[in-house]
Amino acid sequence: MGEYRLRPVREGDAEAVLEAFLSAPDMARQGDVTDLASAQGYVAWLQGPTRHSFAVCTGDRVVGLVAVGVDEANRNGWVFYWMHAAHRGLGVTGRAVATVADWALQPAPTGAGMERLELGHRVNNPASGRVALAAGFVQEGRERGKFLINGERVDVLTYGRLVSDPWPETTVLSIGS
Ligand SMILES: CC(C)(COP(=O)(O)OP(=O)(O)OC[C@H]1O[C@@H](n2cnc3c(N)ncnc32)[C@H](O)[C@@H]1OP(=O)(O)O)[C@@H](O)C(=O)NCCC(=O)NCCS
């Protein structure tokens, strides 16, 4: 496996983000990114004030994303992630999500001082469930028929990780600037 590391998402990442979105059809549900302009808009959204967005990089090039949407009033975070198709199945996303979740649950200023993290994935996306477990999340529920996809209603499995939960043993990645 090459060397993967995390750093904050930057304005100049749009081209690599576009390449990742074009790498697999399942990326279409992650955002409206189809050309450079929409990729630039997506990157700007990721950099918004209520989000912590980390690029998963080889060298300095973005191949994946782990982000946390902040619910400040409740000290909660909503975690979401994706990986370029060419870099999947290596355990990198699991390690990246574990790294960001550990960081988010650490007290400030080391981390983001959150107390609960949440995520959800479609029941027909088991790889995402493996990522959630690698990052220390516990399945909490099932939202029945949550999304209408190609004429079929699809359940979503919901997960949470509390600051008081056991820390996962997954090897973390480094976070740089
Ligand atoms: C979901 C996604 C992030 C996984 O990325 P990845 O880099 O392959 O993840 P990892 O390599 O860290 O782990 C994948 C795990 O899923 C497992 N897996 C892959 N395909 C699977 C399948 N069809 N059934 C069961 N498990 C599967 C792998 O064996 C691995 O498990 P392990 O680490 O226990 O061996 C990636 O497929 C993706 O970006 N999908 C599109 C966006 C998306 O769905 N994001 C999540 C939204 S909730």
The ligand as an SDF file (V2000), in Angstrom:
LIG
                    3D

 48 50  0  0  0  0  0  0  0  0999 V2000
  -17.7840    2.8040    0.7650 C   0  0  0  0  0  0  0  0  0  0  0  0
  -16.3590    3.1620    0.3700 C   0  0  0  0  0  0  0  0  0  0  0  0
  -15.9720    4.4810    1.0150 C   0  0  0  0  0  0  0  0  0  0  0  0
  -15.4160    2.0620    0.8830 C   0  0  0  0  0  0  0  0  0  0  0  0
  -14.0990    2.4570    0.5700 O   0  0  0  0  0  0  0  0  0  0  0  0
  -12.8830    1.4190    0.6340 P   0  0  0  0  0  0  0  0  0  0  0  0
  -11.6360    2.2030    0.4380 O   0  0  0  0  0  0  0  0  0  0  0  0
  -13.1100    0.2710   -0.2520 O   0  0  0  0  0  0  0  0  0  0  0  0
  -12.9690    0.9500    2.1560 O   0  0  0  0  0  0  0  0  0  0  0  0
  -11.9390    0.0190    2.9370 P   0  0  0  0  0  0  0  0  0  0  0  0
  -10.9770   -0.6090    1.9700 O   0  0  0  0  0  0  0  0  0  0  0  0
  -11.3890    0.7770    4.0810 O   0  0  0  0  0  0  0  0  0  0  0  0
  -12.9060   -1.0940    3.5360 O   0  0  0  0  0  0  0  0  0  0  0  0
  -13.8290   -1.7360    2.7110 C   0  0  0  0  0  0  0  0  0  0  0  0
  -14.3570   -2.9330    3.4650 C   0  0  0  0  0  0  0  0  0  0  0  0
  -15.5480   -3.3620    2.8330 O   0  0  0  0  0  0  0  0  0  0  0  0
  -15.3980   -4.7000    2.4740 C   0  0  0  0  0  0  0  0  0  0  0  0
  -16.2200   -4.8690    1.2710 N   0  0  0  0  0  0  0  0  0  0  0  0
  -16.0270   -4.3640    0.0410 C   0  0  0  0  0  0  0  0  0  0  0  0
  -17.0150   -4.7390   -0.7680 N   0  0  0  0  0  0  0  0  0  0  0  0
  -17.8600   -5.4800   -0.0090 C   0  0  0  0  0  0  0  0  0  0  0  0
  -19.0680   -6.1710   -0.2760 C   0  0  0  0  0  0  0  0  0  0  0  0
  -19.6310   -6.1440   -1.4790 N   0  0  0  0  0  0  0  0  0  0  0  0
  -19.6570   -6.8520    0.7390 N   0  0  0  0  0  0  0  0  0  0  0  0
  -19.1150   -6.8650    1.9610 C   0  0  0  0  0  0  0  0  0  0  0  0
  -17.9740   -6.2170    2.2830 N   0  0  0  0  0  0  0  0  0  0  0  0
  -17.3570   -5.5490    1.2950 C   0  0  0  0  0  0  0  0  0  0  0  0
  -13.9230   -4.9100    2.2760 C   0  0  0  0  0  0  0  0  0  0  0  0
  -13.5660   -6.2730    2.3900 O   0  0  0  0  0  0  0  0  0  0  0  0
  -13.4060   -4.1070    3.4530 C   0  0  0  0  0  0  0  0  0  0  0  0
  -13.6410   -4.7880    4.6430 O   0  0  0  0  0  0  0  0  0  0  0  0
  -12.4550   -5.2140    5.6480 P   0  0  0  0  0  0  0  0  0  0  0  0
  -11.6260   -3.9640    5.8320 O   0  0  0  0  0  0  0  0  0  0  0  0
  -13.1530   -5.6430    6.8650 O   0  0  0  0  0  0  0  0  0  0  0  0
  -11.7270   -6.2680    4.9040 O   0  0  0  0  0  0  0  0  0  0  0  0
  -16.1840    3.2580   -1.1700 C   0  0  0  0  0  0  0  0  0  0  0  0
  -16.7040    2.0720   -1.7470 O   0  0  0  0  0  0  0  0  0  0  0  0
  -16.8970    4.4540   -1.7790 C   0  0  0  0  0  0  0  0  0  0  0  0
  -16.3400    5.5380   -1.8570 O   0  0  0  0  0  0  0  0  0  0  0  0
  -18.1370    4.2760   -2.2260 N   0  0  0  0  0  0  0  0  0  0  0  0
  -18.9150    5.3720   -2.8330 C   0  0  0  0  0  0  0  0  0  0  0  0
  -19.2570    6.4120   -1.7990 C   0  0  0  0  0  0  0  0  0  0  0  0
  -19.9550    5.8310   -0.5950 C   0  0  0  0  0  0  0  0  0  0  0  0
  -20.7340    4.9010   -0.6830 O   0  0  0  0  0  0  0  0  0  0  0  0
  -19.6330    6.4240    0.5730 N   0  0  0  0  0  0  0  0  0  0  0  0
  -20.2380    6.0370    1.8160 C   0  0  0  0  0  0  0  0  0  0  0  0
  -21.5670    6.6910    1.9270 C   0  0  0  0  0  0  0  0  0  0  0  0
  -22.3870    6.1780    3.4080 S   0  0  0  0  0  0  0  0  0  0  0  0
  1  2  1  0
  2  3  1  0
  2  4  1  0
  2 36  1  0
  4  5  1  0
  5  6  1  0
  6  7  2  0
  6  8  1  0
  6  9  1  0
  9 10  1  0
 10 11  2  0
 10 12  1  0
 10 13  1  0
 13 14  1  0
 14 15  1  0
 15 16  1  0
 15 30  1  0
 16 17  1  0
 17 18  1  0
 17 28  1  0
 18 19  1  0
 18 27  1  0
 19 20  2  0
 20 21  1  0
 21 22  1  0
 21 27  2  0
 22 23  1  0
 22 24  2  0
 24 25  1  0
 25 26  2  0
 26 27  1  0
 28 29  1  0
 28 30  1  0
 30 31  1  0
 31 32  1  0
 32 33  2  0
 32 34  1  0
 32 35  1  0
 36 37  1  0
 36 38  1  0
 38 39  2  0
 38 40  1  0
 40 41  1  0
 41 42  1  0
 42 43  1  0
 43 44  2  0
 43 45  1  0
 45 46  1  0
 46 47  1  0
 47 48  1  0
M  END
$$$$
